[in-house]
Amino acid sequence: MPVAEDRGQDDADTHAAERARDAERLRALEQRLAEQRLDDRLRTPGADKFAHANQAWRMVVELVAGLAIGFGFGYGLDWLLGTTPIMLVIFILLGFAAGVKTMLRTAAEMGDKPGTPAAQTQPGRPAEHTTPALLAETKGTERGD
């Protein structure tokens, strides 16, 4: 059966050659992407002027959304249970608390190093101390995807 062994060896050589070509193509792609990131011509002029305004509006929307969701749940439960103001007040307060919590999380993201998404940091650990090993530990978790 030397023919079968030679064919198996040929398949392994072909597979290794394909993997080497793929690795080279991947390196070339990463190099081109790195060059594009450095190219200032592709950036929108003046876009960074509005970055903080966009974050502020995001925070306002998060607060209002929390209040609106709390109002909706409270009103709906009051309508179902016939307890007119009780659930409405409770859920508006809960919605306000959820909105404030979300706003604080957004504010913490703004305080991270620029260019570092919050998903790459761990709570209680500054972004500059995050290593690839720590990122691998959080892979598959809620904030580490």
GUMIBA-252455 format. One record per atom (N, C-alpha, C): x, y, z; residue in one letter; residue number from 1. Coordinates in steps of 0.1 Angstrom, whole numbers. Each point is the difference from the previous one (the first is absolute). Example, Ala and Ser with C-alpha at 12.3 -4.5 7.8 and 13.67 -1.06 7.14 Angstrom:
+-------+-------+-------+-----+-----+
:  east : north :    up : res :   n :
+-------+-------+-------+-----+-----+
:   132 :   -57 :    78 :   a :   1 :
:    -9 :    12 :     0 :   a :   1 :
:     9 :    12 :     0 :   a :   1 :
:    -4 :    11 :    -7 :   s :   2 :
:     9 :    11 :     0 :   s :   2 :
:    -8 :    11 :     8 :   s :   2 :
+-------+-------+-------+-----+-----+
***
This chain:
+-------+-------+-------+-----+-----+
:  east : north :    up : res :   n :
+-------+-------+-------+-----+-----+
:     8 :   -12 :     0 :   m :   1 :
:    -8 :    12 :     0 :   m :   1 :
:     8 :    13 :     0 :   m :   1 :
:    11 :     0 :    -7 :   p :   2 :
:     8 :    12 :     0 :   p :   2 :
:    -7 :    11 :    -7 :   p :   2 :
:    -9 :    -3 :    -9 :   v :   3 :
:    -7 :    11 :    -8 :   v :   3 :
:    -9 :     8 :    10 :   v :   3 :
:    -7 :    -7 :     9 :   a :   4 :
:    -8 :     7 :    10 :   a :   4 :
:     8 :     9 :     9 :   a :   4 :
:    12 :    -5 :     4 :   e :   5 :
:     8 :     8 :     9 :   e :   5 :
:     5 :    12 :    -7 :   e :   5 :
:     4 :    -1 :   -13 :   d :   6 :
:     5 :    11 :    -8 :   d :   6 :
:   -11 :    10 :    -1 :   d :   6 :
:   -13 :    -4 :    -2 :   r :   7 :
:   -11 :     9 :    -2 :   r :   7 :
:    -3 :     7 :    13 :   r :   7 :
:     1 :    -7 :    11 :   g :   8 :
:    -2 :     7 :    13 :   g :   8 :
:    11 :    10 :     3 :   g :   8 :
:    12 :    -3 :    -4 :   q :   9 :
:    11 :    10 :     1 :   q :   9 :
:    -2 :    12 :    -9 :   q :   9 :
:    -5 :    -3 :   -12 :   d :  10 :
:    -3 :    11 :    -9 :   d :  10 :
:   -11 :     9 :     5 :   d :  10 :
:   -10 :    -6 :     6 :   d :  11 :
:   -11 :     8 :     6 :   d :  11 :
:     5 :     9 :    12 :   d :  11 :
:     9 :    -6 :     8 :   a :  12 :
:     5 :     8 :    11 :   a :  12 :
:     9 :    11 :    -5 :   a :  12 :
:     8 :    -2 :   -11 :   d :  13 :
:     8 :    10 :    -5 :   d :  13 :
:    -8 :    11 :    -6 :   d :  13 :
:   -11 :    -4 :    -7 :   t :  14 :
:    -9 :    10 :    -6 :   t :  14 :
:    -7 :     8 :    11 :   t :  14 :
:    -4 :    -6 :    10 :   h :  15 :
:    -6 :     7 :    11 :   h :  15 :
:     9 :    10 :     7 :   h :  15 :
:    13 :    -5 :     2 :   a :  16 :
:    10 :     9 :     6 :   a :  16 :
:     3 :    12 :    -9 :   a :  16 :
:     0 :    -2 :   -13 :   a :  17 :
:     3 :    11 :    -9 :   a :  17 :
:   -12 :    10 :     0 :   a :  17 :
:   -12 :    -5 :     0 :   e :  18 :
:   -12 :     8 :     1 :   e :  18 :
:     0 :     9 :    13 :   e :  18 :
:     3 :    -7 :    11 :   r :  19 :
:     1 :     8 :    12 :   r :  19 :
:    10 :    11 :     0 :   r :  19 :
:    12 :    -3 :    -6 :   a :  20 :
:    10 :    10 :    -1 :   a :  20 :
:    -4 :    11 :    -9 :   a :  20 :
:    -7 :    -3 :   -11 :   r :  21 :
:    -5 :    11 :    -9 :   r :  21 :
:   -11 :     9 :     8 :   r :  21 :
:    -8 :    -7 :     7 :   d :  22 :
:   -11 :     7 :     8 :   d :  22 :
:     7 :     9 :    10 :   d :  22 :
:    10 :    -5 :     7 :   a :  23 :
:     7 :     8 :    10 :   a :  23 :
:     6 :    12 :    -6 :   a :  23 :
:     6 :    -1 :   -12 :   e :  24 :
:     7 :    11 :    -7 :   e :  24 :
:   -11 :    10 :    -4 :   e :  24 :
:   -11 :    -5 :    -5 :   r :  25 :
:   -11 :     9 :    -4 :   r :  25 :
:    -5 :     8 :    12 :   r :  25 :
:    -1 :    -7 :    11 :   l :  26 :
:    -5 :     7 :    13 :   l :  26 :
:     9 :    10 :     4 :   l :  26 :
:    13 :    -3 :     0 :   r :  27 :
:    10 :    11 :     4 :   r :  27 :
:    -1 :    12 :   -10 :   r :  27 :
:    -1 :    -3 :   -13 :   a :  28 :
:    -1 :    11 :    -9 :   a :  28 :
:   -13 :     9 :     2 :   a :  28 :
:   -11 :    -7 :     3 :   l :  29 :
:   -12 :     7 :     3 :   l :  29 :
:     1 :     9 :    13 :   l :  29 :
:     6 :    -6 :    11 :   e :  30 :
:     2 :     8 :    12 :   e :  30 :
:     9 :    12 :    -3 :   e :  30 :
:    10 :    -2 :    -8 :   q :  31 :
:     9 :    12 :    -3 :   q :  31 :
:    -8 :    10 :    -8 :   q :  31 :
:    -8 :    -4 :    -9 :   r :  32 :
:    -8 :    10 :    -8 :   r :  32 :
:   -10 :     7 :    10 :   r :  32 :
:    -6 :    -7 :     9 :   l :  33 :
:    -9 :     6 :     9 :   l :  33 :
:     7 :    10 :     9 :   l :  33 :
:    12 :    -4 :     5 :   a :  34 :
:     8 :     9 :     8 :   a :  34 :
:     3 :    13 :    -7 :   a :  34 :
:     4 :    -1 :   -13 :   e :  35 :
:     3 :    12 :    -8 :   e :  35 :
:   -13 :     9 :    -2 :   e :  35 :
:   -11 :    -7 :    -1 :   q :  36 :
:   -13 :     8 :    -2 :   q :  36 :
:    -3 :     7 :    13 :   q :  36 :
:     2 :    -6 :    11 :   r :  37 :
:    -3 :     7 :    13 :   r :  37 :
:     9 :    13 :     2 :   r :  37 :
:    12 :    -1 :    -6 :   l :  38 :
:     9 :    12 :     1 :   l :  38 :
:    -3 :    10 :   -10 :   l :  38 :
:    -8 :    -3 :   -10 :   d :  39 :
:    -3 :    10 :   -11 :   d :  39 :
:   -10 :    10 :     5 :   d :  39 :
:     4 :    12 :     1 :   d :  40 :
:    -9 :    11 :     5 :   d :  40 :
:   -10 :     5 :   -11 :   d :  40 :
:     3 :    -4 :   -12 :   r :  41 :
:   -10 :     4 :   -11 :   r :  41 :
:   -13 :    -6 :     2 :   r :  41 :
:    -1 :   -12 :     6 :   l :  42 :
:   -13 :    -7 :     1 :   l :  42 :
:    -8 :     5 :    12 :   l :  42 :
:     5 :     8 :     8 :   r :  43 :
:    -7 :     5 :    12 :   r :  43 :
:    -9 :    12 :    -4 :   r :  43 :
:   -11 :     1 :     6 :   t :  44 :
:    -9 :    11 :    -2 :   t :  44 :
:     5 :    12 :     7 :   t :  44 :
:     2 :    11 :    -7 :   p :  45 :
:     5 :    12 :     7 :   p :  45 :
:   -10 :     5 :    10 :   p :  45 :
:     5 :     4 :    11 :   g :  46 :
:    -9 :     5 :    11 :   g :  46 :
:    -8 :    -9 :     7 :   g :  46 :
:     1 :   -13 :    -3 :   a :  47 :
:    -9 :   -10 :     7 :   a :  47 :
:     3 :    -1 :    15 :   a :  47 :
:    12 :     2 :     4 :   d :  48 :
:     4 :     0 :    14 :   d :  48 :
:    -6 :    11 :     8 :   d :  48 :
:    -4 :    11 :    -7 :   k :  49 :
:    -6 :    11 :     7 :   k :  49 :
:   -13 :    -3 :     7 :   k :  49 :
:    -8 :    -9 :    -6 :   f :  50 :
:   -13 :    -4 :     5 :   f :  50 :
:     0 :   -13 :     8 :   f :  50 :
:    11 :    -6 :     3 :   a :  51 :
:     1 :   -12 :     7 :   a :  51 :
:    -7 :     1 :    14 :   a :  51 :
:     4 :    10 :     7 :   h :  52 :
:    -6 :     2 :    13 :   h :  52 :
:   -14 :     4 :     0 :   h :  52 :
:    -5 :     7 :   -10 :   a :  53 :
:   -14 :     3 :    -1 :   a :  53 :
:    -8 :   -12 :    -3 :   a :  53 :
:     6 :    -9 :    -8 :   n :  54 :
:    -7 :   -13 :    -3 :   n :  54 :
:    -1 :    -8 :    12 :   n :  54 :
:    10 :     0 :     8 :   q :  55 :
:     0 :    -8 :    13 :   q :  55 :
:   -10 :     6 :     9 :   q :  55 :
:    -1 :    13 :     1 :   a :  56 :
:   -10 :     7 :     9 :   a :  56 :
:   -14 :    -4 :    -5 :   a :  56 :
:    -3 :     1 :   -13 :   w :  57 :
:   -13 :    -4 :    -4 :   w :  57 :
:    -3 :   -15 :     2 :   w :  57 :
:    10 :    -8 :    -1 :   r :  58 :
:    -2 :   -14 :     3 :   r :  58 :
:    -4 :    -2 :    15 :   r :  58 :
:     6 :     8 :     9 :   m :  59 :
:    -3 :    -1 :    14 :   m :  59 :
:   -14 :     5 :     3 :   m :  59 :
:    -4 :    10 :    -7 :   v :  60 :
:   -14 :     6 :     2 :   v :  60 :
:   -10 :   -11 :    -5 :   v :  60 :
:     3 :    -5 :   -12 :   v :  61 :
:   -10 :   -10 :    -5 :   v :  61 :
:    -1 :   -13 :     9 :   v :  61 :
:    12 :    -4 :     6 :   e :  62 :
:    -1 :   -11 :     9 :   e :  62 :
:    -8 :     3 :    12 :   e :  62 :
:     1 :    12 :     6 :   l :  63 :
:    -8 :     4 :    11 :   l :  63 :
:   -15 :     0 :    -3 :   l :  63 :
:    -3 :     7 :   -11 :   v :  64 :
:   -14 :     1 :    -5 :   v :  64 :
:    -6 :   -14 :    -3 :   v :  64 :
:     8 :    -9 :    -6 :   a :  65 :
:    -5 :   -13 :    -3 :   a :  65 :
:    -3 :    -8 :    13 :   a :  65 :
:     9 :     1 :    10 :   g :  66 :
:    -3 :    -6 :    12 :   g :  66 :
:   -13 :     5 :     7 :   g :  66 :
:    -2 :    13 :    -1 :   l :  67 :
:   -12 :     5 :     6 :   l :  67 :
:   -13 :    -5 :    -8 :   l :  67 :
:     2 :     0 :   -13 :   a :  68 :
:   -12 :    -4 :    -9 :   a :  68 :
:    -3 :   -14 :     2 :   a :  68 :
:    10 :    -9 :     1 :   i :  69 :
:    -3 :   -14 :     2 :   i :  69 :
:    -6 :    -2 :    14 :   i :  69 :
:     5 :     7 :    10 :   g :  70 :
:    -6 :    -1 :    14 :   g :  70 :
:   -14 :     5 :     0 :   g :  70 :
:    -3 :    11 :    -7 :   f :  71 :
:   -13 :     5 :    -1 :   f :  71 :
:   -10 :   -11 :    -7 :   f :  71 :
:     5 :    -6 :   -11 :   g :  72 :
:    -8 :    -9 :    -7 :   g :  72 :
:    -3 :   -12 :     9 :   g :  72 :
:    10 :    -6 :     6 :   f :  73 :
:    -3 :   -12 :     9 :   f :  73 :
:    -9 :     4 :    11 :   f :  73 :
:     3 :    12 :     7 :   g :  74 :
:    -9 :     4 :    11 :   g :  74 :
:   -14 :     2 :    -4 :   g :  74 :
:    -2 :     7 :   -11 :   y :  75 :
:   -14 :     3 :    -4 :   y :  75 :
:    -7 :   -13 :    -4 :   y :  75 :
:     8 :    -9 :    -7 :   g :  76 :
:    -7 :   -13 :    -4 :   g :  76 :
:    -3 :    -8 :    12 :   g :  76 :
:     8 :    -1 :    10 :   l :  77 :
:    -3 :    -8 :    12 :   l :  77 :
:   -11 :     7 :     8 :   l :  77 :
:     0 :    13 :     0 :   d :  78 :
:   -12 :     7 :     7 :   d :  78 :
:   -13 :    -3 :    -7 :   d :  78 :
:     1 :     0 :   -13 :   w :  79 :
:   -13 :    -2 :    -8 :   w :  79 :
:    -5 :   -15 :     3 :   w :  79 :
:    10 :    -9 :     0 :   l :  80 :
:    -4 :   -14 :     2 :   l :  80 :
:    -4 :    -3 :    14 :   l :  80 :
:     7 :     5 :    10 :   l :  81 :
:    -3 :    -3 :    13 :   l :  81 :
:   -10 :    10 :     7 :   l :  81 :
:    -3 :    11 :    -6 :   g :  82 :
:    -9 :    10 :     5 :   g :  82 :
:     5 :     8 :    12 :   g :  82 :
:    13 :     1 :     1 :   t :  83 :
:     7 :     7 :    11 :   t :  83 :
:     6 :    13 :    -7 :   t :  83 :
:    -9 :    10 :    -2 :   t :  84 :
:     3 :    11 :    -8 :   t :  84 :
:    14 :     6 :     1 :   t :  84 :
:     4 :     7 :    11 :   p :  85 :
:    13 :     7 :     0 :   p :  85 :
:    12 :    -8 :     5 :   p :  85 :
:    -2 :   -11 :     7 :   i :  86 :
:    10 :    -7 :     7 :   i :  86 :
:    11 :    -5 :    -9 :   i :  86 :
:    -4 :    -9 :    -9 :   m :  87 :
:    10 :    -6 :    -9 :   m :  87 :
:     7 :    10 :   -10 :   m :  87 :
:    -8 :    10 :    -4 :   l :  88 :
:     5 :    10 :    -8 :   l :  88 :
:    12 :     8 :     7 :   l :  88 :
:    -2 :     4 :    12 :   v :  89 :
:    10 :     7 :     7 :   v :  89 :
:    12 :    -9 :     3 :   v :  89 :
:    -2 :   -13 :     4 :   i :  90 :
:    11 :    -9 :     2 :   i :  90 :
:     8 :    -3 :   -12 :   i :  90 :
:    -6 :    -2 :   -11 :   f :  91 :
:     7 :    -3 :   -13 :   f :  91 :
:     7 :    12 :    -6 :   f :  91 :
:    -6 :    12 :     2 :   i :  92 :
:     7 :    12 :    -5 :   i :  92 :
:    13 :     2 :     8 :   i :  92 :
:    -1 :    -3 :    13 :   l :  93 :
:    12 :     1 :     8 :   l :  93 :
:    11 :   -10 :    -4 :   l :  93 :
:    -5 :   -12 :    -2 :   l :  94 :
:     9 :   -11 :    -5 :   l :  94 :
:     6 :     4 :   -14 :   l :  94 :
:    -8 :     5 :    -9 :   g :  95 :
:     5 :     4 :   -13 :   g :  95 :
:    10 :    11 :     1 :   g :  95 :
:    -3 :    10 :     9 :   f :  96 :
:    10 :    10 :     2 :   f :  96 :
:    13 :    -5 :     6 :   f :  96 :
:    -1 :    -9 :     9 :   a :  97 :
:    13 :    -6 :     5 :   a :  97 :
:     7 :    -8 :   -11 :   a :  97 :
:    -7 :    -7 :    -8 :   a :  98 :
:     6 :    -8 :   -11 :   a :  98 :
:     7 :    10 :   -10 :   a :  98 :
:    -7 :    11 :    -3 :   g :  99 :
:     5 :    10 :    -9 :   g :  99 :
:    13 :     7 :     6 :   g :  99 :
:     0 :     3 :    12 :   v : 100 :
:    12 :     6 :     7 :   v : 100 :
:    11 :   -10 :     0 :   v : 100 :
:    -3 :   -13 :     2 :   k : 101 :
:    11 :   -10 :     0 :   k : 101 :
:     6 :    -1 :   -14 :   k : 101 :
:    -8 :     0 :   -10 :   t : 102 :
:     5 :    -1 :   -14 :   t : 102 :
:     8 :    13 :    -3 :   t : 102 :
:    -5 :    12 :     4 :   m : 103 :
:     7 :    12 :    -2 :   m : 103 :
:    14 :     0 :     7 :   m : 103 :
:     1 :    -6 :    12 :   l : 104 :
:    13 :    -1 :     6 :   l : 104 :
:     9 :    -9 :    -7 :   l : 104 :
:    -5 :   -11 :    -5 :   r : 105 :
:     8 :    -9 :    -8 :   r : 105 :
:     5 :     7 :   -13 :   r : 105 :
:    -8 :     8 :    -6 :   t : 106 :
:     4 :     7 :   -12 :   t : 106 :
:    11 :    10 :     4 :   t : 106 :
:    -2 :     7 :    11 :   a : 107 :
:    10 :     9 :     5 :   a : 107 :
:    14 :    -6 :     3 :   a : 107 :
:    -1 :   -13 :     5 :   a : 108 :
:    12 :    -7 :     3 :   a : 108 :
:     7 :    -4 :   -13 :   a : 108 :
:    -8 :    -3 :   -11 :   e : 109 :
:     6 :    -3 :   -13 :   e : 109 :
:     7 :    12 :    -5 :   e : 109 :
:    -6 :    11 :     2 :   m : 110 :
:     6 :    13 :    -5 :   m : 110 :
:    14 :     2 :     6 :   m : 110 :
:     1 :    -4 :    13 :   g : 111 :
:    13 :     2 :     7 :   g : 111 :
:    11 :   -10 :    -4 :   g : 111 :
:    -4 :   -11 :    -7 :   d : 112 :
:    10 :   -10 :    -4 :   d : 112 :
:    10 :     7 :   -10 :   d : 112 :
:    11 :    -7 :    -3 :   k : 113 :
:     9 :     5 :   -10 :   k : 113 :
:    -7 :     1 :   -13 :   k : 113 :
:     3 :    11 :    -8 :   p : 114 :
:    -7 :     1 :   -13 :   p : 114 :
:     5 :   -11 :    -9 :   p : 114 :
:   -10 :    -5 :    -7 :   g : 115 :
:     3 :   -11 :   -10 :   g : 115 :
:    -1 :   -14 :     6 :   g : 115 :
:    -2 :    -1 :    13 :   t : 116 :
:    -2 :   -13 :     7 :   t : 116 :
:   -14 :    -2 :     3 :   t : 116 :
:    -7 :   -10 :    -7 :   p : 117 :
:   -13 :    -2 :     4 :   p : 117 :
:    -2 :    -6 :    14 :   p : 117 :
:   -11 :     3 :     6 :   a : 118 :
:    -2 :    -4 :    14 :   a : 118 :
:    -1 :   -15 :     1 :   a : 118 :
:    -3 :    -7 :   -10 :   a : 119 :
:     0 :   -15 :     0 :   a : 119 :
:    14 :    -6 :     3 :   a : 119 :
:    10 :     8 :    -3 :   q : 120 :
:    14 :    -5 :     2 :   q : 120 :
:     5 :     2 :    13 :   q : 120 :
:    -7 :     7 :     9 :   t : 121 :
:     4 :     3 :    13 :   t : 121 :
:    -8 :    -8 :    10 :   t : 121 :
:     6 :    -3 :    11 :   q : 122 :
:    -7 :    -7 :    11 :   q : 122 :
:    -4 :     9 :    11 :   q : 122 :
:   -11 :    -2 :     6 :   p : 123 :
:    -4 :     9 :    11 :   p : 123 :
:    11 :     1 :    10 :   p : 123 :
:     3 :    12 :     5 :   g : 124 :
:    10 :     2 :    10 :   g : 124 :
:    14 :    -1 :    -4 :   g : 124 :
:     2 :    -2 :   -14 :   r : 125 :
:    14 :    -1 :    -5 :   r : 125 :
:     1 :    11 :   -11 :   r : 125 :
:    10 :     9 :     1 :   p : 126 :
:     2 :    10 :   -11 :   p : 126 :
:     3 :    -7 :   -13 :   p : 126 :
:    -4 :     7 :   -11 :   a : 127 :
:     2 :    -5 :   -13 :   a : 127 :
:    14 :    -3 :    -4 :   a : 127 :
:    10 :     8 :     5 :   e : 128 :
:    14 :    -2 :    -3 :   e : 128 :
:     6 :   -12 :     5 :   e : 128 :
:    -7 :    -7 :    10 :   h : 129 :
:     5 :   -12 :     6 :   h : 129 :
:    -6 :   -12 :    -6 :   h : 129 :
:    -9 :     1 :   -11 :   t : 130 :
:    -6 :   -11 :    -6 :   t : 130 :
:     9 :    -6 :   -10 :   t : 130 :
:     2 :   -13 :     1 :   t : 131 :
:     9 :    -8 :    -8 :   t : 131 :
:    -8 :   -10 :    -9 :   t : 131 :
:     6 :    -5 :   -10 :   p : 132 :
:    -7 :   -10 :    -8 :   p : 132 :
:    -4 :   -12 :     8 :   p : 132 :
:     7 :    -4 :    10 :   a : 133 :
:    -4 :   -11 :     9 :   a : 133 :
:   -13 :     3 :     7 :   a : 133 :
:    -1 :    13 :     5 :   l : 134 :
:   -12 :     4 :     7 :   l : 134 :
:   -12 :     0 :   -10 :   l : 134 :
:     3 :     5 :   -12 :   l : 135 :
:   -11 :     0 :   -10 :   l : 135 :
:    -5 :   -15 :    -3 :   l : 135 :
:    10 :    -9 :    -1 :   a : 136 :
:    -4 :   -14 :    -2 :   a : 136 :
:    -8 :    -6 :    11 :   a : 136 :
:     2 :     5 :    13 :   e : 137 :
:    -8 :    -5 :    11 :   e : 137 :
:   -14 :     5 :    -1 :   e : 137 :
:    -2 :    12 :    -6 :   t : 138 :
:   -14 :     5 :     0 :   t : 138 :
:    -7 :    -4 :   -13 :   t : 138 :
:     6 :    -7 :    -9 :   k : 139 :
:    -6 :    -4 :   -12 :   k : 139 :
:   -12 :    -9 :     3 :   k : 139 :
:   -11 :     4 :    -6 :   g : 140 :
:   -13 :    -8 :     2 :   g : 140 :
:    -8 :     5 :    11 :   g : 140 :
:     5 :    10 :     8 :   t : 141 :
:    -8 :     5 :    11 :   t : 141 :
:    -9 :    11 :    -6 :   t : 141 :
:    -8 :     6 :     8 :   e : 142 :
:   -10 :    10 :    -4 :   e : 142 :
:     7 :    12 :    -7 :   e : 142 :
:    11 :     5 :     7 :   r : 143 :
:     6 :    12 :    -5 :   r : 143 :
:    14 :    -3 :    -7 :   r : 143 :
:     3 :   -13 :    -1 :   g : 144 :
:    13 :    -3 :    -7 :   g : 144 :
:    -1 :    -7 :   -13 :   g : 144 :
:   -12 :     1 :    -7 :   d : 145 :
:    -2 :    -6 :   -13 :   d : 145 :
:     7 :     8 :   -10 :   d : 145 :
+-------+-------+-------+-----+-----+
***
